[in-house]
Amino acid sequence: MEAPLVKADPVLQKFAAAHRLKLSKNYHNEPERSLTWDTGIRRLIQLYLQDPKTLTLNLWLCASQDLGGSRFWRREFLVKDQRLDDFFDQLPALLEEGYARVNSWTGDTLEFGTKLRM
């Protein structure tokens, strides 16, 4: 299931090293790659398998912050439901775009997401 992501690993590793981000793989045994960093707001760029039958992927951006028993967040897709080969050549530029976009999000641009269990 993770085969479509393996091709992206060198690009993701290089990007993580250049920006000093944490790179993780297969959270909860799901085929995905996550680049994360924290600036008081948790920031994420995630490449994950959208459809195991068609082997399409999503490139998702998210920023979240927990305040007063609630989680606030902002999220959007840079790539939705595409095969890696369709955007692989643009992946470095997409990562740069995603990194800049997620870093530009501030606490006042986040919206209520959910109540947290206490």
Secondary structure as GFF3:
##gff-version 3
##sequence-region A 1 118
A	DSSP	alpha_helix	3	6	.	.	.	ID=ss1
A	DSSP	alpha_helix	9	19	.	.	.	ID=ss2
A	DSSP	beta_strand	22	25	.	.	.	ID=ss3
A	DSSP	three_ten_helix	27	29	.	.	.	ID=ss4
A	DSSP	beta_strand	32	38	.	.	.	ID=ss5
A	DSSP	beta_strand	42	51	.	.	.	ID=ss6
A	DSSP	beta_strand	56	67	.	.	.	ID=ss7
A	DSSP	beta_strand	70	83	.	.	.	ID=ss8
A	DSSP	alpha_helix	84	87	.	.	.	ID=ss9
A	DSSP	three_ten_helix	88	90	.	.	.	ID=ss10
A	DSSP	alpha_helix	91	104	.	.	.	ID=ss11
A	DSSP	three_ten_helix	107	109	.	.	.	ID=ss12
A	DSSP	beta_strand	111	115	.	.	.	ID=ss13
###
